[in-house]
């Protein structure tokens, strides 16, 4: 009777250790999956930061180009005005 009790306890202990091993394996697997998700999220954050930086650079470049175009437009307008004045003076001289 006592021997049967020990055998039953031994069987239960084996079952418990087997279940414990399965749980630990699952936890390890879940931990690896979570680590993979964490790496992917970090990668996405880095990509987002890079995209924001690129957009900021493009906005700055666009602003710089607008300023340059405005400056060129003013220079061309000045040249056009000078040419018009010159033409008026030549016309007056001819007349």
Biopython code that builds the backbone (N, CA, C, O; Angstrom):
import numpy as np
from Bio.PDB.StructureBuilder import StructureBuilder

atoms = [
    (1, "UNK", "N", (0.836, -1.201, 0.000)),
    (1, "UNK", "CA", (0.000, 0.000, 0.000)),
    (1, "UNK", "C", (0.879, 1.261, 0.000)),
    (1, "UNK", "O", (0.628, 2.218, -0.734)),
    (2, "UNK", "N", (1.928, 1.227, 0.859)),
    (2, "UNK", "CA", (2.828, 2.379, 0.927)),
    (2, "UNK", "C", (3.600, 2.494, -0.389)),
    (2, "UNK", "O", (3.810, 3.590, -0.907)),
    (3, "UNK", "N", (4.019, 1.335, -0.921)),
    (3, "UNK", "CA", (4.751, 1.330, -2.197)),
    (3, "UNK", "C", (3.881, 1.930, -3.303)),
    (3, "UNK", "O", (4.356, 2.722, -4.117)),
    (4, "UNK", "N", (2.609, 1.546, -3.325)),
    (4, "UNK", "CA", (1.682, 2.091, -4.315)),
    (4, "UNK", "C", (1.584, 3.612, -4.158)),
    (4, "UNK", "O", (1.528, 4.336, -5.151)),
    (5, "UNK", "N", (1.564, 4.088, -2.922)),
    (5, "UNK", "CA", (1.490, 5.521, -2.658)),
    (5, "UNK", "C", (2.718, 6.247, -3.190)),
    (5, "UNK", "O", (2.603, 7.329, -3.764)),
    (6, "UNK", "N", (3.908, 5.645, -2.997)),
    (6, "UNK", "CA", (5.144, 6.257, -3.511)),
    (6, "UNK", "C", (5.153, 6.278, -5.034)),
    (6, "UNK", "O", (5.557, 7.265, -5.650)),
    (7, "UNK", "N", (4.705, 5.177, -5.636)),
    (7, "UNK", "CA", (4.662, 5.121, -7.108)),
    (7, "UNK", "C", (3.702, 6.167, -7.659)),
    (7, "UNK", "O", (3.981, 6.803, -8.675)),
    (8, "UNK", "N", (2.592, 6.339, -6.996)),
    (8, "UNK", "CA", (1.609, 7.347, -7.420)),
    (8, "UNK", "C", (2.195, 8.758, -7.276)),
    (8, "UNK", "O", (2.032, 9.597, -8.163)),
    (9, "UNK", "N", (2.881, 9.013, -6.146)),
    (9, "UNK", "CA", (3.530, 10.313, -5.946)),
    (9, "UNK", "C", (4.603, 10.556, -6.999)),
    (9, "UNK", "O", (4.730, 11.663, -7.523)),
    (10, "UNK", "N", (5.381, 9.505, -7.308)),
    (10, "UNK", "CA", (6.433, 9.628, -8.322)),
    (10, "UNK", "C", (5.828, 9.944, -9.685)),
    (10, "UNK", "O", (6.349, 10.788, -10.413)),
    (11, "UNK", "N", (4.743, 9.280, -10.032)),
    (11, "UNK", "CA", (4.063, 9.531, -11.301)),
    (11, "UNK", "C", (3.534, 10.966, -11.355)),
    (11, "UNK", "O", (3.660, 11.638, -12.379)),
    (12, "UNK", "N", (2.947, 11.430, -10.260)),
    (12, "UNK", "CA", (2.422, 12.794, -10.207)),
    (12, "UNK", "C", (3.556, 13.818, -10.330)),
    (12, "UNK", "O", (3.409, 14.831, -11.014)),
    (13, "UNK", "N", (4.685, 13.550, -9.666)),
    (13, "UNK", "CA", (5.832, 14.445, -9.759)),
    (13, "UNK", "C", (6.349, 14.511, -11.190)),
    (13, "UNK", "O", (6.674, 15.592, -11.681)),
    (14, "UNK", "N", (6.428, 13.373, -11.862)),
    (14, "UNK", "CA", (6.879, 13.343, -13.257)),
    (14, "UNK", "C", (5.935, 14.162, -14.132)),
    (14, "UNK", "O", (6.375, 14.930, -14.987)),
    (15, "UNK", "N", (4.636, 13.991, -13.908)),
    (15, "UNK", "CA", (3.650, 14.769, -14.678)),
    (15, "UNK", "C", (3.812, 16.270, -14.421)),
    (15, "UNK", "O", (3.737, 17.077, -15.348)),
    (16, "UNK", "N", (4.034, 16.631, -13.161)),
    (16, "UNK", "CA", (4.198, 18.039, -12.802)),
    (16, "UNK", "C", (5.453, 18.608, -13.456)),
    (16, "UNK", "O", (5.423, 19.715, -13.994)),
    (17, "UNK", "N", (6.574, 17.847, -13.414)),
    (17, "UNK", "CA", (7.809, 18.333, -14.032)),
    (17, "UNK", "C", (7.662, 18.440, -15.548)),
    (17, "UNK", "O", (8.196, 19.357, -16.172)),
    (18, "UNK", "N", (6.928, 17.485, -16.133)),
    (18, "UNK", "CA", (6.692, 17.543, -17.578)),
    (18, "UNK", "C", (5.874, 18.792, -17.923)),
    (18, "UNK", "O", (6.184, 19.501, -18.881)),
    (19, "UNK", "N", (4.848, 19.047, -17.147)),
    (19, "UNK", "CA", (4.017, 20.233, -17.371)),
    (19, "UNK", "C", (4.830, 21.505, -17.162)),
    (19, "UNK", "O", (4.705, 22.470, -17.916)),
    (20, "UNK", "N", (5.671, 21.490, -16.115)),
    (20, "UNK", "CA", (6.541, 22.645, -15.843)),
    (20, "UNK", "C", (7.484, 22.887, -17.017)),
    (20, "UNK", "O", (7.688, 24.032, -17.422)),
    (21, "UNK", "N", (8.054, 21.832, -17.560)),
    (21, "UNK", "CA", (8.962, 21.967, -18.704)),
    (21, "UNK", "C", (8.223, 22.550, -19.910)),
    (21, "UNK", "O", (8.752, 23.409, -20.615)),
    (22, "UNK", "N", (7.003, 22.077, -20.137)),
    (22, "UNK", "CA", (6.210, 22.615, -21.252)),
    (22, "UNK", "C", (5.919, 24.100, -21.059)),
    (22, "UNK", "O", (5.998, 24.884, -22.004)),
    (23, "UNK", "N", (5.584, 24.474, -19.840)),
    (23, "UNK", "CA", (5.295, 25.880, -19.545)),
    (23, "UNK", "C", (6.547, 26.729, -19.763)),
    (23, "UNK", "O", (6.475, 27.807, -20.352)),
    (24, "UNK", "N", (7.702, 26.238, -19.284)),
    (24, "UNK", "CA", (8.945, 26.984, -19.468)),
    (24, "UNK", "C", (9.292, 27.121, -20.945)),
    (24, "UNK", "O", (9.767, 28.172, -21.375)),
    (25, "UNK", "N", (9.059, 26.065, -21.725)),
    (25, "UNK", "CA", (9.311, 26.123, -23.162)),
    (25, "UNK", "C", (8.415, 27.175, -23.810)),
    (25, "UNK", "O", (8.871, 27.964, -24.637)),
    (26, "UNK", "N", (7.147, 27.183, -23.431)),
    (26, "UNK", "CA", (6.207, 28.173, -23.967)),
    (26, "UNK", "C", (6.609, 29.590, -23.576)),
    (26, "UNK", "O", (6.547, 30.510, -24.392)),
    (27, "UNK", "N", (7.022, 29.759, -22.319)),
    (27, "UNK", "CA", (7.464, 31.082, -21.864)),
    (27, "UNK", "C", (8.685, 31.541, -22.645)),
    (27, "UNK", "O", (8.787, 32.710, -23.016)),
    (28, "UNK", "N", (9.599, 30.632, -22.891)),
    (28, "UNK", "CA", (10.795, 30.973, -23.659)),
    (28, "UNK", "C", (10.417, 31.384, -25.079)),
    (28, "UNK", "O", (10.928, 32.369, -25.613)),
    (29, "UNK", "N", (9.512, 30.612, -25.677)),
    (29, "UNK", "CA", (9.049, 30.919, -27.033)),
    (29, "UNK", "C", (8.358, 32.285, -27.065)),
    (29, "UNK", "O", (8.606, 33.092, -27.961)),
    (30, "UNK", "N", (7.498, 32.534, -26.091)),
    (30, "UNK", "CA", (6.788, 33.815, -26.016)),
    (30, "UNK", "C", (7.767, 34.963, -25.815)),
    (30, "UNK", "O", (7.618, 36.031, -26.408)),
    (31, "UNK", "N", (8.769, 34.731, -24.972)),
    (31, "UNK", "CA", (9.781, 35.759, -24.725)),
    (31, "UNK", "C", (10.529, 36.101, -26.008)),
    (31, "UNK", "O", (10.777, 37.274, -26.288)),
    (32, "UNK", "N", (10.887, 35.084, -26.788)),
    (32, "UNK", "CA", (11.577, 35.330, -28.059)),
    (32, "UNK", "C", (10.676, 36.094, -29.019)),
    (32, "UNK", "O", (11.132, 37.002, -29.714)),
    (33, "UNK", "N", (9.392, 35.727, -29.058)),
    (33, "UNK", "CA", (8.450, 36.433, -29.933)),
    (33, "UNK", "C", (8.310, 37.892, -29.509)),
    (33, "UNK", "O", (8.270, 38.789, -30.350)),
    (34, "UNK", "N", (8.235, 38.121, -28.199)),
    (34, "UNK", "CA", (8.126, 39.498, -27.698)),
    (34, "UNK", "C", (9.380, 40.298, -28.023)),
    (34, "UNK", "O", (9.299, 41.481, -28.355)),
    (35, "UNK", "N", (10.528, 39.657, -27.928)),
    (35, "UNK", "CA", (11.783, 40.331, -28.272)),
    (35, "UNK", "C", (11.786, 40.716, -29.753)),
    (35, "UNK", "O", (12.229, 41.804, -30.121)),
    (36, "UNK", "N", (11.283, 39.804, -30.600)),
    (36, "UNK", "CA", (11.182, 40.101, -32.030)),
    (36, "UNK", "C", (10.257, 41.280, -32.292)),
    (36, "UNK", "O", (10.557, 42.142, -33.118)),
    (37, "UNK", "N", (9.138, 41.315, -31.590)),
    (37, "UNK", "CA", (8.190, 42.428, -31.731)),
    (37, "UNK", "C", (8.847, 43.734, -31.283)),
    (37, "UNK", "O", (8.684, 44.777, -31.917)),
    (38, "UNK", "N", (9.590, 43.655, -30.181)),
    (38, "UNK", "CA", (10.278, 44.846, -29.667)),
    (38, "UNK", "C", (11.275, 45.381, -30.696)),
    (38, "UNK", "O", (11.358, 46.588, -30.922)),
    (39, "UNK", "N", (12.031, 44.470, -31.315)),
    (39, "UNK", "CA", (13.004, 44.869, -32.340)),
    (39, "UNK", "C", (12.278, 45.509, -33.523)),
    (39, "UNK", "O", (12.721, 46.530, -34.049)),
    (40, "UNK", "N", (11.152, 44.900, -33.944)),
    (40, "UNK", "CA", (10.386, 45.458, -35.060)),
    (40, "UNK", "C", (9.843, 46.846, -34.735)),
    (40, "UNK", "O", (9.867, 47.741, -35.580)),
    (41, "UNK", "N", (9.359, 47.021, -33.520)),
    (41, "UNK", "CA", (8.845, 48.339, -33.112)),
    (41, "UNK", "C", (9.956, 49.381, -33.110)),
    (41, "UNK", "O", (9.755, 50.515, -33.545)),
    (42, "UNK", "N", (11.125, 48.991, -32.620)),
    (42, "UNK", "CA", (12.250, 49.925, -32.613)),
    (42, "UNK", "C", (12.631, 50.302, -34.038)),
    (42, "UNK", "O", (12.938, 51.458, -34.329)),
    (43, "UNK", "N", (12.606, 49.309, -34.919)),
    (43, "UNK", "CA", (12.923, 49.563, -36.325)),
    (43, "UNK", "C", (11.908, 50.527, -36.929)),
    (43, "UNK", "O", (12.274, 51.446, -37.663)),
    (44, "UNK", "N", (10.631, 50.313, -36.616)),
    (44, "UNK", "CA", (9.589, 51.223, -37.110)),
    (44, "UNK", "C", (9.785, 52.639, -36.572)),
    (44, "UNK", "O", (9.609, 53.616, -37.300)),
    (45, "UNK", "N", (10.150, 52.744, -35.287)),
    (45, "UNK", "CA", (10.399, 54.065, -34.709)),
    (45, "UNK", "C", (11.564, 54.746, -35.414)),
    (45, "UNK", "O", (11.513, 55.941, -35.705)),
    (46, "UNK", "N", (12.619, 53.972, -35.686)),
    (46, "UNK", "CA", (13.774, 54.538, -36.384)),
    (46, "UNK", "C", (13.388, 54.990, -37.789)),
    (46, "UNK", "O", (13.798, 56.058, -38.243)),
    (47, "UNK", "N", (12.581, 54.153, -38.482)),
    (47, "UNK", "CA", (12.127, 54.519, -39.823)),
    (47, "UNK", "C", (11.296, 55.791, -39.779)),
    (47, "UNK", "O", (11.426, 56.659, -40.642)),
    (48, "UNK", "N", (10.433, 55.895, -38.760)),
    (48, "UNK", "CA", (9.580, 57.080, -38.630)),
    (48, "UNK", "C", (10.437, 58.320, -38.377)),
    (48, "UNK", "O", (10.206, 59.378, -38.962)),
    (49, "UNK", "N", (11.420, 58.175, -37.504)),
    (49, "UNK", "CA", (12.308, 59.317, -37.208)),
    (49, "UNK", "C", (13.073, 59.721, -38.461)),
    (49, "UNK", "O", (13.254, 60.908, -38.733)),
    (50, "UNK", "N", (13.516, 58.731, -39.218)),
    (50, "UNK", "CA", (14.247, 59.011, -40.451)),
    (50, "UNK", "C", (13.338, 59.713, -41.459)),
    (50, "UNK", "O", (13.750, 60.667, -42.118)),
    (51, "UNK", "N", (12.106, 59.235, -41.571)),
    (51, "UNK", "CA", (11.149, 59.858, -42.496)),
    (51, "UNK", "C", (10.860, 61.300, -42.075)),
    (51, "UNK", "O", (10.805, 62.199, -42.915)),
    (52, "UNK", "N", (10.676, 61.514, -40.776)),
    (52, "UNK", "CA", (10.429, 62.879, -40.295)),
    (52, "UNK", "C", (11.607, 63.783, -40.617)),
    (52, "UNK", "O", (11.433, 64.926, -41.039)),
    (53, "UNK", "N", (12.804, 63.257, -40.413)),
    (53, "UNK", "CA", (14.012, 64.031, -40.713)),
    (53, "UNK", "C", (14.078, 64.365, -42.195)),
    (53, "UNK", "O", (14.408, 65.490, -42.572)),
    (54, "UNK", "N", (13.760, 63.374, -43.044)),
    (54, "UNK", "CA", (13.778, 63.605, -44.489)),
    (54, "UNK", "C", (12.754, 64.655, -44.892)),
    (54, "UNK", "O", (13.040, 65.521, -45.719)),
    (55, "UNK", "N", (11.557, 64.581, -44.310)),
    (55, "UNK", "CA", (10.508, 65.561, -44.613)),
    (55, "UNK", "C", (10.953, 66.952, -44.168)),
    (55, "UNK", "O", (10.742, 67.935, -44.878)),
    (56, "UNK", "N", (11.571, 67.029, -42.986)),
    (56, "UNK", "CA", (12.048, 68.323, -42.493)),
    (56, "UNK", "C", (13.094, 68.903, -43.441)),
    (56, "UNK", "O", (13.065, 70.094, -43.752)),
    (57, "UNK", "N", (14.019, 68.054, -43.899)),
    (57, "UNK", "CA", (15.049, 68.523, -44.834)),
    (57, "UNK", "C", (14.413, 68.994, -46.140)),
    (57, "UNK", "O", (14.820, 70.013, -46.700)),
    (58, "UNK", "N", (13.412, 68.249, -46.627)),
    (58, "UNK", "CA", (12.730, 68.645, -47.862)),
    (58, "UNK", "C", (12.005, 69.984, -47.683)),
    (58, "UNK", "O", (12.030, 70.832, -48.575)),
    (59, "UNK", "N", (11.364, 70.166, -46.534)),
    (59, "UNK", "CA", (10.685, 71.436, -46.272)),
    (59, "UNK", "C", (11.681, 72.592, -46.239)),
    (59, "UNK", "O", (11.430, 73.663, -46.791)),
    (60, "UNK", "N", (12.811, 72.355, -45.583)),
    (60, "UNK", "CA", (13.841, 73.402, -45.522)),
    (60, "UNK", "C", (14.384, 73.701, -46.917)),
    (60, "UNK", "O", (14.587, 74.861, -47.276)),
    (61, "UNK", "N", (14.615, 72.650, -47.699)),
    (61, "UNK", "CA", (15.116, 72.836, -49.065)),
    (61, "UNK", "C", (14.092, 73.599, -49.908)),
    (61, "UNK", "O", (14.456, 74.488, -50.678)),
    (62, "UNK", "N", (12.810, 73.247, -49.759)),
    (62, "UNK", "CA", (11.753, 73.948, -50.486)),
    (62, "UNK", "C", (11.710, 75.421, -50.117)),
    (62, "UNK", "O", (11.549, 76.279, -50.985)),
    (63, "UNK", "N", (11.854, 75.715, -48.822)),
    (63, "UNK", "CA", (11.858, 77.114, -48.368)),
    (63, "UNK", "C", (13.054, 77.862, -48.956)),
    (63, "UNK", "O", (12.927, 79.001, -49.404)),
    (64, "UNK", "N", (14.204, 77.215, -48.949)),
    (64, "UNK", "CA", (15.411, 77.828, -49.494)),
    (64, "UNK", "C", (15.245, 78.103, -50.990)),
    (64, "UNK", "O", (15.641, 79.161, -51.479)),
    (65, "UNK", "N", (14.662, 77.150, -51.710)),
    (65, "UNK", "CA", (14.441, 77.338, -53.145)),
    (65, "UNK", "C", (13.454, 78.464, -53.407)),
    (65, "UNK", "O", (13.636, 79.245, -54.341)),
    (66, "UNK", "N", (12.402, 78.555, -52.581)),
    (66, "UNK", "CA", (11.444, 79.660, -52.742)),
    (66, "UNK", "C", (12.137, 81.009, -52.549)),
    (66, "UNK", "O", (11.902, 81.960, -53.293)),
    (67, "UNK", "N", (12.995, 81.065, -51.531)),
    (67, "UNK", "CA", (13.716, 82.320, -51.284)),
    (67, "UNK", "C", (14.649, 82.659, -52.448)),
    (67, "UNK", "O", (14.754, 83.816, -52.855)),
    (68, "UNK", "N", (15.320, 81.640, -52.974)),
    (68, "UNK", "CA", (16.212, 81.870, -54.119)),
    (68, "UNK", "C", (15.418, 82.316, -55.347)),
    (68, "UNK", "O", (15.844, 83.211, -56.077)),
    (69, "UNK", "N", (14.266, 81.688, -55.570)),
    (69, "UNK", "CA", (13.433, 82.059, -56.718)),
    (69, "UNK", "C", (12.923, 83.498, -56.565)),
    (69, "UNK", "O", (12.859, 84.244, -57.542)),
    (70, "UNK", "N", (12.566, 83.877, -55.347)),
    (70, "UNK", "CA", (12.105, 85.241, -55.103)),
    (70, "UNK", "C", (13.234, 86.228, -55.387)),
    (70, "UNK", "O", (13.020, 87.279, -55.991)),
    (71, "UNK", "N", (14.435, 85.875, -54.943)),
    (71, "UNK", "CA", (15.599, 86.727, -55.178)),
    (71, "UNK", "C", (15.875, 86.859, -56.681)),
    (71, "UNK", "O", (16.141, 87.956, -57.173)),
    (72, "UNK", "N", (15.811, 85.736, -57.406)),
    (72, "UNK", "CA", (16.017, 85.777, -58.860)),
    (72, "UNK", "C", (14.939, 86.606, -59.541)),
    (72, "UNK", "O", (15.219, 87.376, -60.460)),
    (73, "UNK", "N", (13.697, 86.440, -59.079)),
    (73, "UNK", "CA", (12.597, 87.209, -59.665)),
    (73, "UNK", "C", (12.830, 88.704, -59.465)),
    (73, "UNK", "O", (12.600, 89.502, -60.373)),
    (74, "UNK", "N", (13.287, 89.077, -58.271)),
    (74, "UNK", "CA", (13.556, 90.492, -58.000)),
    (74, "UNK", "C", (14.697, 91.004, -58.892)),
    (74, "UNK", "O", (14.638, 92.120, -59.408)),
    (75, "UNK", "N", (15.741, 90.167, -59.065)),
    (75, "UNK", "CA", (16.876, 90.565, -59.909)),
    (75, "UNK", "C", (16.426, 90.727, -61.360)),
    (75, "UNK", "O", (16.811, 91.685, -62.030)),
    (76, "UNK", "N", (15.613, 89.792, -61.841)),
    (76, "UNK", "CA", (15.116, 89.891, -63.221)),
    (76, "UNK", "C", (14.215, 91.111, -63.385)),
    (76, "UNK", "O", (14.276, 91.795, -64.407)),
    (77, "UNK", "N", (13.387, 91.384, -62.394)),
    (77, "UNK", "CA", (12.512, 92.544, -62.458)),
    (77, "UNK", "C", (13.342, 93.822, -62.502)),
    (77, "UNK", "O", (13.024, 94.755, -63.239)),
    (78, "UNK", "N", (14.404, 93.855, -61.709)),
    (78, "UNK", "CA", (15.292, 95.021, -61.702)),
    (78, "UNK", "C", (15.934, 95.201, -63.077)),
    (78, "UNK", "O", (15.980, 96.314, -63.599)),
    (79, "UNK", "N", (16.430, 94.106, -63.666)),
    (79, "UNK", "CA", (17.035, 94.177, -64.999)),
    (79, "UNK", "C", (16.015, 94.625, -66.040)),
    (79, "UNK", "O", (16.323, 95.419, -66.929)),
    (80, "UNK", "N", (14.792, 94.102, -65.914)),
    (80, "UNK", "CA", (13.736, 94.480, -66.845)),
    (80, "UNK", "C", (13.428, 95.970, -66.726)),
    (80, "UNK", "O", (13.272, 96.658, -67.735)),
    (81, "UNK", "N", (13.341, 96.464, -65.497)),
    (81, "UNK", "CA", (13.089, 97.895, -65.282)),
    (81, "UNK", "C", (14.215, 98.743, -65.851)),
    (81, "UNK", "O", (13.969, 99.774, -66.477)),
    (82, "UNK", "N", (15.467, 98.301, -65.630)),
    (82, "UNK", "CA", (16.618, 99.041, -66.166)),
    (82, "UNK", "C", (16.592, 99.043, -67.697)),
    (82, "UNK", "O", (16.887, 100.060, -68.324)),
    (83, "UNK", "N", (16.241, 97.910, -68.292)),
    (83, "UNK", "CA", (16.175, 97.828, -69.754)),
    (83, "UNK", "C", (15.061, 98.718, -70.280)),
    (83, "UNK", "O", (15.208, 99.351, -71.326)),
    (84, "UNK", "N", (13.942, 98.768, -69.555)),
    (84, "UNK", "CA", (12.832, 99.627, -69.975)),
    (84, "UNK", "C", (13.232, 101.100, -69.898)),
    (84, "UNK", "O", (12.917, 101.886, -70.791)),
    (85, "UNK", "N", (13.929, 101.463, -68.820)),
    (85, "UNK", "CA", (14.391, 102.859, -68.697)),
    (85, "UNK", "C", (15.368, 103.206, -69.811)),
    (85, "UNK", "O", (15.302, 104.289, -70.393)),
    (86, "UNK", "N", (16.272, 102.280, -70.101)),
    (86, "UNK", "CA", (17.258, 102.494, -71.156)),
    (86, "UNK", "C", (16.554, 102.672, -72.508)),
    (86, "UNK", "O", (16.912, 103.537, -73.307)),
    (87, "UNK", "N", (15.555, 101.835, -72.733)),
    (87, "UNK", "CA", (14.817, 101.918, -74.007)),
    (87, "UNK", "C", (14.084, 103.260, -74.089)),
    (87, "UNK", "O", (14.029, 103.878, -75.152)),
    (88, "UNK", "N", (13.516, 103.708, -72.953)),
    (88, "UNK", "CA", (12.814, 104.986, -72.947)),
    (88, "UNK", "C", (13.791, 106.136, -73.242)),
    (88, "UNK", "O", (13.462, 107.060, -73.985)),
    (89, "UNK", "N", (14.981, 106.070, -72.661)),
    (89, "UNK", "CA", (15.971, 107.118, -72.888)),
    (89, "UNK", "C", (16.411, 107.118, -74.356)),
    (89, "UNK", "O", (16.550, 108.176, -74.971)),
    (90, "UNK", "N", (16.629, 105.906, -74.915)),
    (90, "UNK", "CA", (17.020, 105.827, -76.314)),
    (90, "UNK", "C", (15.906, 106.330, -77.221)),
    (90, "UNK", "O", (16.157, 106.984, -78.234)),
    (91, "UNK", "N", (14.685, 106.018, -76.846)),
    (91, "UNK", "CA", (13.534, 106.479, -77.629)),
    (91, "UNK", "C", (13.449, 108.009, -77.568)),
    (91, "UNK", "O", (13.185, 108.683, -78.564)),
    (92, "UNK", "N", (13.683, 108.525, -76.360)),
    (92, "UNK", "CA", (13.643, 109.989, -76.204)),
    (92, "UNK", "C", (14.762, 110.643, -77.003)),
    (92, "UNK", "O", (14.570, 111.704, -77.596)),
    (93, "UNK", "N", (15.935, 110.004, -77.018)),
    (93, "UNK", "CA", (17.059, 110.522, -77.761)),
    (93, "UNK", "C", (16.750, 110.510, -79.266)),
    (93, "UNK", "O", (17.075, 111.459, -79.979)),
    (94, "UNK", "N", (16.131, 109.444, -79.731)),
    (94, "UNK", "CA", (15.785, 109.312, -81.130)),
    (94, "UNK", "C", (14.751, 110.365, -81.518)),
    (94, "UNK", "O", (14.807, 110.967, -82.590)),
    (95, "UNK", "N", (13.810, 110.559, -80.607)),
    (95, "UNK", "CA", (12.764, 111.537, -80.894)),
    (95, "UNK", "C", (13.354, 112.912, -80.828)),
    (95, "UNK", "O", (12.648, 113.898, -81.038)),
]
sb = StructureBuilder()
sb.init_structure("model")
sb.init_model(0)
sb.init_chain("A")
sb.init_seg("    ")
for serial, (resi, resn, name, xyz) in enumerate(atoms, 1):
    if name == "N":
        sb.init_residue(resn, " ", resi, " ")
    sb.init_atom(name, np.array(xyz, "f"), 0.0, 1.0, " ", f" {name:<3s}", serial, name[0])
structure = sb.get_structure()
